């Protein structure tokens, strides 16, 4: 096994977690470490699908350009997530770094061969794809029915859980603890775009959540979750 795999912070979360050490050693020889600065693009919509990657650190956005020429954010990618379209000729969306990002990048064709050789990894990819489909359906239901306050609370609750789980010390499924702090990787304008709201509405709702004692906003993009249970309850309000 390479030193990179030994030191990988998402070894137990990425698709590679399904592989034995011996199998991982073979896959690691195909991977190349790559670092992206904030705003740098990994893949562009319409381009030939050439790479697949595991996100090791940082957050990325999946975005499309509307007919009017504006950007629409359709998803976020966190450490441990997989990026790419195996068995597809072209990429359907832009994938852009929201923060500094570290990735383990594989040539798509070679990664497809690895999937064929390692059934457990192929099954895990399918399982995660179905999980993301379920997540997207829940998101659509929230967007169609939830109030602005519930949308913002749900977004912050989901991001807090994903950002906290990026820490290898976190146990999968463990309840979110008060005091979790992180930097929002999106601007309020980007949050508004993702939630189908205006910047003013997002700002008002975050101020309201702070007044309720559910979050704190110490400055910049920093955010502290003061009452995880209360925030989750707000996310379920209609």
C-alpha positions as CSV (number, residue, x, y, z in Angstrom):
1,X,0.0,0.0,0.0
2,X,1.3,3.4,-0.8
3,X,2.1,6.1,1.8
4,X,-0.7,8.2,0.3
5,X,-3.3,5.5,1.1
6,X,-1.9,4.9,4.6
7,X,-2.3,8.6,5.3
8,X,-5.6,9.1,3.5
9,X,-8.1,10.8,5.9
10,X,-11.1,9.2,4.1
11,X,-9.7,5.7,3.8
12,X,-12.7,4.3,5.8
13,X,-15.3,6.5,4.0
14,X,-14.4,6.4,0.3
15,X,-15.2,3.7,-2.2
16,X,-11.7,2.3,-1.4
17,X,-13.0,1.2,2.0
18,X,-14.5,-1.8,0.3
19,X,-11.1,-3.1,-0.8
20,X,-8.6,-5.2,1.0
21,X,-5.1,-3.9,1.6
22,X,-3.8,-6.0,-1.3
23,X,-6.5,-4.8,-3.7
24,X,-6.0,-1.2,-2.6
25,X,-2.3,-1.4,-3.4
26,X,-3.1,-2.2,-7.0
27,X,-5.7,0.6,-7.2
28,X,-3.4,3.1,-5.6
29,X,-0.9,2.7,-8.5
30,X,-3.6,4.2,-10.8
31,X,-4.4,7.2,-8.7
32,X,-2.7,10.6,-8.9
33,X,-3.0,13.2,-6.1
34,X,-4.3,16.5,-7.2
35,X,-5.0,19.8,-5.4
36,X,-7.5,22.4,-6.6
37,X,-7.7,26.0,-5.5
38,X,-11.0,27.6,-4.7
39,X,-12.9,28.3,-7.9
40,X,-10.9,25.8,-10.0
41,X,-12.9,23.4,-12.1
42,X,-12.3,19.6,-12.1
43,X,-14.7,18.8,-15.0
44,X,-16.9,20.8,-17.3
45,X,-20.4,20.0,-18.6
46,X,-20.3,18.6,-22.1
47,X,-16.6,17.6,-22.0
48,X,-15.5,14.0,-22.4
49,X,-15.7,12.2,-19.1
50,X,-12.0,11.4,-18.6
51,X,-11.5,11.2,-14.8
52,X,-13.1,9.8,-11.6
53,X,-12.0,10.9,-8.2
54,X,-12.3,10.5,-4.4
55,X,-12.5,13.8,-2.5
56,X,-10.0,13.6,0.3
57,X,-10.5,17.1,1.7
58,X,-12.5,20.3,0.9
59,X,-16.0,20.9,-0.6
60,X,-17.0,21.1,-4.2
61,X,-20.2,22.2,-6.0
62,X,-22.0,20.5,-8.8
63,X,-23.5,23.1,-11.1
64,X,-25.3,23.6,-14.4
65,X,-25.7,26.7,-16.5
66,X,-29.3,27.7,-17.2
67,X,-30.7,28.7,-20.6
68,X,-30.4,32.3,-19.4
69,X,-26.7,31.9,-18.8
70,X,-26.8,31.9,-14.9
71,X,-25.3,29.2,-12.7
72,X,-27.6,26.8,-10.9
73,X,-26.0,24.8,-8.0
74,X,-27.5,21.3,-7.9
75,X,-25.4,19.6,-5.3
76,X,-22.4,19.6,-3.0
77,X,-19.5,17.1,-2.7
78,X,-17.8,16.4,0.6
79,X,-14.7,14.5,1.8
80,X,-15.2,10.8,1.2
81,X,-17.5,11.4,-1.7
82,X,-17.0,10.1,-5.3
83,X,-16.8,12.4,-8.3
84,X,-17.1,11.3,-11.9
85,X,-19.3,9.4,-14.3
86,X,-18.0,5.8,-15.0
87,X,-19.4,4.3,-18.2
88,X,-20.6,7.7,-19.4
89,X,-19.2,9.4,-22.5
90,X,-19.5,13.0,-21.3
91,X,-19.9,14.9,-18.0
92,X,-23.4,16.5,-17.4
93,X,-22.4,19.1,-14.9
94,X,-19.5,21.4,-13.9
95,X,-17.7,20.3,-10.7
96,X,-15.9,23.2,-9.1
97,X,-13.9,23.6,-5.9
98,X,-15.6,25.8,-3.2
99,X,-12.6,25.5,-1.0
100,X,-9.1,24.2,-1.5
101,X,-9.6,20.6,-2.4
102,X,-7.5,17.5,-2.4
103,X,-8.4,14.6,-4.6
104,X,-7.2,11.2,-5.6
105,X,-7.9,11.1,-9.3
106,X,-8.1,8.1,-11.6
107,X,-8.3,7.8,-15.4
108,X,-12.0,6.9,-16.1
109,X,-11.2,3.9,-18.3
110,X,-8.8,2.4,-15.8
111,X,-11.3,3.0,-12.9
112,X,-14.0,1.2,-14.9
113,X,-11.6,-1.8,-15.2
114,X,-11.1,-1.7,-11.4
115,X,-14.8,-1.7,-10.8
116,X,-15.1,-4.8,-13.0
117,X,-12.3,-6.5,-11.0
118,X,-13.6,-5.6,-7.6
119,X,-17.3,-6.4,-7.2
120,X,-17.5,-5.0,-3.6
121,X,-16.4,-1.6,-4.8
122,X,-18.9,-1.7,-7.7
123,X,-21.7,-2.6,-5.3
124,X,-20.7,0.2,-2.9
125,X,-20.8,2.7,-5.8
126,X,-24.3,1.5,-6.7
127,X,-25.4,1.7,-3.1
128,X,-24.1,5.3,-2.8
129,X,-25.7,6.3,-6.1
130,X,-29.1,5.0,-4.8
131,X,-28.5,6.9,-1.5
132,X,-27.8,10.1,-3.4
133,X,-31.0,9.5,-5.4
134,X,-33.0,9.2,-2.2
135,X,-31.3,12.3,-0.8
136,X,-32.2,14.2,-4.0
137,X,-35.9,13.1,-3.7
138,X,-36.0,14.3,-0.1
139,X,-34.5,17.6,-1.1
140,X,-37.1,18.1,-3.8
141,X,-39.9,17.4,-1.3
142,X,-38.4,20.0,1.1
143,X,-38.0,22.5,-1.7
144,X,-41.6,22.0,-2.7
145,X,-43.2,22.1,0.7
146,X,-40.9,23.7,3.3
147,X,-40.9,27.3,4.4
148,X,-37.9,29.5,3.9
149,X,-36.9,29.0,7.5
150,X,-37.1,25.2,7.2
151,X,-35.0,25.3,4.0
152,X,-32.2,27.3,5.6
153,X,-32.3,25.2,8.8
154,X,-32.2,22.0,6.8
155,X,-29.3,23.2,4.8
156,X,-27.3,24.1,7.9
157,X,-28.2,20.9,9.7
158,X,-27.2,18.8,6.7
159,X,-23.9,20.7,6.1
160,X,-23.0,20.5,9.8
161,X,-23.5,16.7,9.8
162,X,-21.4,16.3,6.6
163,X,-18.7,18.7,7.8
164,X,-18.5,17.0,11.2
165,X,-18.3,13.5,9.6
166,X,-15.3,14.7,7.6
167,X,-13.4,14.5,10.9
168,X,-12.1,10.9,11.2
169,X,-12.7,11.2,15.0
170,X,-16.4,11.3,14.3
171,X,-18.3,8.0,14.6
172,X,-20.8,7.3,11.8
173,X,-24.3,7.8,12.9
174,X,-23.3,9.6,16.1
175,X,-25.7,12.5,17.1
176,X,-24.4,15.9,16.3
177,X,-22.9,17.5,19.4
178,X,-23.5,21.2,20.4
179,X,-20.6,23.5,19.6
180,X,-19.7,22.0,16.2
181,X,-18.0,24.9,14.3
182,X,-17.1,25.1,10.7
183,X,-16.6,27.6,7.8
184,X,-19.5,27.8,5.4
185,X,-17.9,27.0,2.0
186,X,-20.7,28.8,0.1
187,X,-21.5,32.6,0.1
188,X,-25.0,33.6,1.1
189,X,-25.7,34.3,-2.5
190,X,-24.7,30.7,-3.4
191,X,-26.8,29.4,-0.5
192,X,-29.8,31.4,-1.8
193,X,-29.3,29.9,-5.3
194,X,-29.1,26.4,-3.9
195,X,-32.3,26.9,-1.8
196,X,-34.3,28.9,-4.3
197,X,-34.4,31.9,-2.1
198,X,-33.1,35.5,-2.1
199,X,-29.9,36.6,-0.4
200,X,-32.0,38.8,1.9
201,X,-34.3,35.9,2.9
202,X,-31.3,33.7,3.7
203,X,-29.8,36.4,5.9
204,X,-33.0,37.0,7.7
205,X,-33.5,33.4,8.4
206,X,-29.9,32.9,9.7
207,X,-30.4,35.9,12.0
208,X,-33.6,34.4,13.2
209,X,-31.9,31.0,13.9
210,X,-29.3,32.9,15.9
211,X,-31.9,34.8,17.9
212,X,-33.5,31.4,18.8
213,X,-30.1,30.3,20.1
214,X,-29.8,27.5,17.6
215,X,-26.7,28.8,15.8
216,X,-24.1,31.4,16.3
217,X,-22.4,33.6,13.7
218,X,-19.0,34.7,15.1
219,X,-18.0,36.5,11.9
220,X,-17.1,36.0,8.2
221,X,-18.4,32.6,7.1
222,X,-17.9,30.9,10.5
223,X,-20.9,29.1,12.0
224,X,-21.4,27.3,15.3
225,X,-24.2,24.9,16.0
226,X,-25.5,25.6,19.5
227,X,-28.6,23.5,19.6
228,X,-28.4,20.6,17.0
229,X,-31.8,19.1,18.1
230,X,-33.5,22.5,17.8
231,X,-32.0,23.1,14.4
232,X,-33.1,19.7,13.2
233,X,-36.6,20.4,14.5
234,X,-36.7,23.7,12.6
235,X,-35.7,21.9,9.4
236,X,-38.8,19.7,9.7
237,X,-41.2,22.7,10.1
238,X,-43.5,23.6,7.3
